[in-house]
Amino acid sequence: MNRMLLLIVMLLTSLIATADERAPWGTSEAVKQDYQPQKVVYDVAVSSRKELEQVFDRASYLSQVYEADPFSASIVLVLHGDEIPFFAVKNYLKYKELVTRARSLTVGDVIDIRMCQIAARGHGYAPEDIHGFVQMVPMADAEIIRLQREENYAYMQ
């Protein structure tokens, strides 16, 4: 009987060892976490439409996590890279779907989109060349620093 029990234990140990070889540290568990609304600034300098859409996805999801509460949450996207031409009025028909989505993100007063005037000028655009839902700020770096230091925004890249 002891020999049979020993054989069963060895067999079970062998099966467990095989499972451990695939996941030697076990498998992850989902953590239930509640998040309080925060103030967040995204430093946005991307080079493709796809990358900008990913930023929009992240900001939109964060807004949902914060239950789109405009009294407690604030998400600011500060643009200063090659995404600037997407927001030019003259490029509206080319990027209509993208800028329509961007505009829709700003409707609930949780997400703001700001653009660096210096970077816009570097791309050949003045404030009047950019869609009206985008706020023009003098300098992206200074705006990001101001939001962090003076208004206690958390930095995201």
N, C-alpha and C positions, 0 to 999 in steps of 0.2 A: 504494500500500500504506500509506504514512504517513497518507494522508487517511482511509482506512478505519479504521486503528487510532485515529486521533484521534476519529472519529465514535463508535467503540465506547467509548472512554474517556469522552467527553462523555455518552453515553447512560447508562453505569454511574454516573457522577457525579450525573446527574439523578435516578436511582433512589435512590441513597444520600441525596441531599439531601431527597427526599420522605420517606424513613424518618426522617431527623433532624428534620424539621419536627414530627412527632408526638411524638418523644422526643429533643429536642435534647441531652439529657445522657445518653443511652443508657438502659438499663434496669437495675434493681436486681439484685443477686446475693445469694443467701442466704449468710450467714456461719455457719460451723460454730462454735459456741461452747459450751464446757462451763462450767457454773455450779456453784460450790461452795455447799453449804448455808449459809444465813445466818440471822440473827435479824432479823425484820421486824415492825414494828407498823403496822397500818392504822388511820388516823384516820377512823372511819366516822360520818357524819352525813348520812343520805340521807332522801328524802321519799317514796319509793315502793318498792313490792315489787320492781319491775323493777330499780331501781338497787341494791337490796340483793342481788338475785340476781347482778348483775354483779360485785359485790364478792366474793360467794361463788365465782363462776367464777374470778376472778383469784387468790384465795387458794388455791383447790383446784388450779389449774394450777401455781402456784408451788410448792406442796407436791409435786406430781408431778415438777417439774423438779429439786427437791431430793431426789427419790427417797424421799419420806416418811420421812426419817431423823430419828427423834426424839432422837437423841444429838447431832446437829450442827445441825439446823434447828429453828426456832421461829417460828411465825407467830401474832401476837396481833391480833385484831380488837377495837378499843375502840369500843363503841357509845355515842353520846350525842345522837342526833337523833330524827327522827320515826319511825325504825324500831323504837323501843322497844316500842310496843304489840304488835308482831308476836310478841314473846316473853312476853307476859302469859299466865299460866295460863288466865285466863278467856276468852282469845281463841284457845285451842288449836284448837278445831274449825274456826274460820274460817281459820286460817293453818297447819293441820296439815301440809300438804306442805312449806311453807317451813321451819317449825321442825324438822321431821323431817330435812330436808336439813342444816340448821344443826347439829343434834345429830350427824349422821353425820360431819360434817367434823371434829368434836372427838374422835372415837373413837381415832384413831391417835396421839394425844399430840403432834402437830406443830402443830395449829391450836387455839388457845384463844379463847373469846369472853368478853369482859369488858364490863360495862355500868357506866356512871356512875350512882351513887346519886342525885346531885343532879339529873341529867337525868330519871332514872326518877321521882323525887319530883315533878318538874315536870309529868310526864304522869299523875300520880296513882297511882304504883305504889311499893310497898315491896319489899324483897328477897324476902319470902315470896310476892309476887304474880308472880314471874318464874320461869321453868323452871330446874331445878336444874343443868343443864349450863352455865349462864351464871354467871360469877363476878362478884359485885358489888364494884366499887372505889369509894372515896370520891369521886373526881373524875377525869373523863376526861383533862383537860389535865394534871393532876399525874401521872397514870399514864403518859401518853405521854412526858412529860418524863423521868420516872424511868426508864422503859425505855430511852430514848435515852442518858441521861447515865450511869446506874449499871450498865446491863446491855448497853450497846453495840448496841441495836437500830437498824436503819435505818428511817427514816420513810417511810411511803407514805400517800397520800391517795386 
